[in-house]
């Protein structure tokens, strides 16, 4: 995938109920940043801790559903 394809995919997710447009833009920007590091082969070292399932779906590979970060690097909201 290219960064343009990733951005298109991230933008396809609907904003969750209760998320302000600002918070949603920050969430999408972080997902894009994670992908940018991944595509460059660089480790992403910042903590990742978001409270919406859409964010975690954004950082999954569309091909196989695997996270592009090690799951130990973030805390997921229990569903």
Short mmCIF file of the C-alpha atoms (twelve columns), coordinates in Angstrom:
data_MODEL
# 
_entry.id   MODEL 
# 
loop_
_atom_site.group_PDB 
_atom_site.id 
_atom_site.type_symbol 
_atom_site.label_atom_id 
_atom_site.label_alt_id 
_atom_site.label_comp_id 
_atom_site.label_asym_id 
_atom_site.label_seq_id 
_atom_site.Cartn_x 
_atom_site.Cartn_y 
_atom_site.Cartn_z 
_atom_site.pdbx_PDB_model_num 
ATOM 1  C CA . UNK A 1  0.000   0.000   0.000  1 
ATOM 2  C CA . UNK A 2  1.021   3.584   -0.546 1 
ATOM 3  C CA . UNK A 3  0.426   6.416   1.906  1 
ATOM 4  C CA . UNK A 4  -2.228  7.815   -0.460 1 
ATOM 5  C CA . UNK A 5  -4.093  4.483   -0.407 1 
ATOM 6  C CA . UNK A 6  -3.785  4.338   3.372  1 
ATOM 7  C CA . UNK A 7  -5.180  7.870   3.731  1 
ATOM 8  C CA . UNK A 8  -8.107  6.968   1.488  1 
ATOM 9  C CA . UNK A 9  -8.793  3.893   3.634  1 
ATOM 10 C CA . UNK A 10 -8.534  5.854   6.896  1 
ATOM 11 C CA . UNK A 11 -10.863 8.550   5.547  1 
ATOM 12 C CA . UNK A 12 -13.431 5.868   4.701  1 
ATOM 13 C CA . UNK A 13 -14.139 5.142   8.371  1 
ATOM 14 C CA . UNK A 14 -17.166 6.960   9.768  1 
ATOM 15 C CA . UNK A 15 -16.689 9.183   12.807 1 
ATOM 16 C CA . UNK A 16 -17.913 7.363   15.936 1 
ATOM 17 C CA . UNK A 17 -20.850 8.731   17.838 1 
ATOM 18 C CA . UNK A 18 -19.653 11.065  20.571 1 
ATOM 19 C CA . UNK A 19 -16.358 11.957  18.852 1 
ATOM 20 C CA . UNK A 20 -16.004 15.609  17.994 1 
ATOM 21 C CA . UNK A 21 -14.728 16.434  14.504 1 
ATOM 22 C CA . UNK A 22 -11.491 17.666  16.094 1 
ATOM 23 C CA . UNK A 23 -10.924 14.443  18.086 1 
ATOM 24 C CA . UNK A 24 -11.719 12.385  14.991 1 
ATOM 25 C CA . UNK A 25 -9.203  14.320  12.882 1 
ATOM 26 C CA . UNK A 26 -6.526  13.793  15.553 1 
ATOM 27 C CA . UNK A 27 -7.345  10.062  15.606 1 
ATOM 28 C CA . UNK A 28 -7.062  9.777   11.829 1 
ATOM 29 C CA . UNK A 29 -3.831  11.775  11.827 1 
ATOM 30 C CA . UNK A 30 -2.294  9.402   14.379 1 
ATOM 31 C CA . UNK A 31 -3.377  6.348   12.368 1 
ATOM 32 C CA . UNK A 32 -1.784  7.863   9.260  1 
ATOM 33 C CA . UNK A 33 1.407   8.578   11.201 1 
ATOM 34 C CA . UNK A 34 1.563   4.951   12.401 1 
ATOM 35 C CA . UNK A 35 1.127   3.754   8.812  1 
ATOM 36 C CA . UNK A 36 3.799   6.163   7.569  1 
ATOM 37 C CA . UNK A 37 6.329   4.680   9.992  1 
ATOM 38 C CA . UNK A 38 5.245   1.161   9.038  1 
ATOM 39 C CA . UNK A 39 5.596   1.802   5.311  1 
ATOM 40 C CA . UNK A 40 9.061   3.281   5.869  1 
ATOM 41 C CA . UNK A 41 10.097  0.236   7.912  1 
ATOM 42 C CA . UNK A 42 10.703  2.364   10.993 1 
ATOM 43 C CA . UNK A 43 9.568   1.350   14.499 1 
ATOM 44 C CA . UNK A 44 6.807   3.491   15.977 1 
ATOM 45 C CA . UNK A 45 7.838   4.275   19.545 1 
ATOM 46 C CA . UNK A 46 5.126   6.642   20.784 1 
ATOM 47 C CA . UNK A 47 2.449   5.155   23.055 1 
ATOM 48 C CA . UNK A 48 -0.821  4.300   21.337 1 
ATOM 49 C CA . UNK A 49 -3.901  4.335   23.536 1 
ATOM 50 C CA . UNK A 50 -7.200  5.213   21.848 1 
ATOM 51 C CA . UNK A 51 -10.720 4.557   22.959 1 
ATOM 52 C CA . UNK A 52 -12.551 3.759   19.721 1 
ATOM 53 C CA . UNK A 53 -12.534 0.498   17.801 1 
ATOM 54 C CA . UNK A 54 -12.281 2.364   14.504 1 
ATOM 55 C CA . UNK A 55 -8.753  3.518   15.335 1 
ATOM 56 C CA . UNK A 56 -7.611  -0.058  15.871 1 
ATOM 57 C CA . UNK A 57 -9.291  -1.117  12.628 1 
ATOM 58 C CA . UNK A 58 -7.395  1.658   10.842 1 
ATOM 59 C CA . UNK A 59 -4.054  0.203   11.938 1 
ATOM 60 C CA . UNK A 60 -4.856  -3.301  10.712 1 
ATOM 61 C CA . UNK A 61 -3.565  -4.527  7.384  1 
ATOM 62 C CA . UNK A 62 -6.521  -4.753  4.981  1 
ATOM 63 C CA . UNK A 63 -4.962  -7.853  3.402  1 
ATOM 64 C CA . UNK A 64 -4.801  -10.093 6.468  1 
ATOM 65 C CA . UNK A 65 -6.320  -8.130  9.366  1 
ATOM 66 C CA . UNK A 66 -3.055  -8.144  11.331 1 
ATOM 67 C CA . UNK A 67 -2.068  -5.060  13.285 1 
ATOM 68 C CA . UNK A 68 0.835   -3.112  11.826 1 
ATOM 69 C CA . UNK A 69 2.079   -2.475  15.374 1 
ATOM 70 C CA . UNK A 70 2.784   -5.190  17.908 1 
ATOM 71 C CA . UNK A 71 -0.392  -5.488  20.027 1 
ATOM 72 C CA . UNK A 72 1.791   -5.148  23.130 1 
ATOM 73 C CA . UNK A 73 2.435   -1.512  22.156 1 
ATOM 74 C CA . UNK A 74 -1.154  -0.393  22.745 1 
ATOM 75 C CA . UNK A 75 -4.108  -0.902  25.003 1 
ATOM 76 C CA . UNK A 76 -7.448  -1.633  23.392 1 
ATOM 77 C CA . UNK A 77 -10.846 -0.735  24.704 1 
ATOM 78 C CA . UNK A 78 -12.720 -3.872  25.724 1 
ATOM 79 C CA . UNK A 79 -15.681 -4.477  23.429 1 
# 
